[in-house]
């Protein structure tokens, strides 16, 4: 009876599985199957049931896989995916139908569950079909090639096929890598090689790099959509190696090369450039290009120091420094190695250039006069301070800056002075130098502020004492002799009107202050003179010397130079400058009359015999004319004074440093003393060894130091 029940039961199981694989599950009675399996299991027929189910599933799987070989490449993936999904549903249904077998028999044995038995057979049968697998992989690669050409493919189908390859193996990643990834990467390498050659011929360097970034993005997006995640890093490396690393020589010489990007500070393209080369660990190559460009630019800029104006030279330094900083900060992530190289090279060249401490004050003077606010004043000041920090001879800078600052300060209230920016510069200089660096600058500003109060008081005094009859309006600037740059004393013959005004000023000042002496700086005075030519009035802005010279023509029509010198008492050099400016071709107020030689039509070449006279035909398009000009001789004199003053100051500072060191040390070897002096003064300037030696000898003569009798190279401090 048990045998008949087994036979009928197995027949029922076969029929049920046939219905499952014929896609007719609605004809199956789940309750009846569960009851049947339950009865047979109780009779110990579990093994027979398991064997018949396993054999039937294997047979059906083999039939399905064999049918794939007959499919064409066009519908291979779709049919494969469709049948694989149906297969998984069917074996899941089989597992559910015979779940009672699992719970009553299989779990108590070492047998695999029916689902895994079915999947393992599918895998085993599938993997032996090498030709089929090769076709599937090739179709996948062909579809990816089509997608690279912007031809749409069924990405869901691609994803499902890849997932099937991962699911049908006990070691899915190994199967995926061996079966699909290796041929895919090999074909990709060939594709990107030919693509790079085509792009290198057609694109600029910037466009080539941008396109490479786009390709990497598209390829990694594809991995995210339907390939296995391990492929992402591998495809990136292949693109970087084939399209960048293997093409370094071509990239360097392409149109819009990296060097051109540096020159134009093309930040977006340089960002891409840096990003790509960082990914392939080729920052050394970028550093090489950057280093060569930095070195060449520094040489180009500093080699023309004497060929262009100081203003343009400093402007070139500023622009170059700004450009490189922008590249480093915005494109190269402030790369430490590149930053260190640039700072070192830039600092070395700044230290080598002995003209820069003189040029910086001249540049900032030019920019303030030009109109700071409309030229990004804050940015210019920040860059100015950055360069100032690198200047070694800060004492030379200070002396020149004081001279230019004094000129601007005396023009306060006129063009060329911006109080806000002047104070901002002083505050930043104070922060980046020694404590008393800006003391004189601050004292100068205090003098000017006090002078404004004195002017207001003098104007009240002027009205109170009814001095309007003098006919001259004035503005006073009282300066401390110890603070302002020294100027030579000159005593021209002051006109009577000026003398009367001068006496009233002295009288007014003595009422306010006792024990003080006013020293008149005539060469710093400026005047506004009213003049009339051809019934047209002009206001001439002149120096006091120019005004005195012009006044002489009220008494005489023509005056020889020597006669003018005797009448005005102005030193010959200053008088020559004043007359030259008045007879300038752009604004000829006076001129020299040519004198013919006696008994000849020729004109004398002796200018001392040619008198000056007023240009009665003078015309000018503006009513107010500035005749104050800066001449070359004035600039030379200006620089000579600064140079002498710097040397005098350095003597004092070096002497003080030597005495300070020796007072503490009491005894010191020559070389050690030289080293300590240089170190202690490094924030101000770097004195030469020969200069320090001279100062040591001077201090020995003045009996501050003495040489050790037992060791000539040793110095002793004398209390």
Order of alpha helices (4+ residues) and beta strands (2+ residues): alpha-alpha-alpha-alpha-alpha-alpha-alpha-alpha-alpha-alpha-alpha-alpha-alpha-alpha-alpha-alpha-alpha-alpha-alpha-alpha-alpha-alpha-alpha-alpha-beta-beta-alpha-beta-alpha-alpha-beta-beta-beta-alpha-beta-alpha-alpha-beta-beta
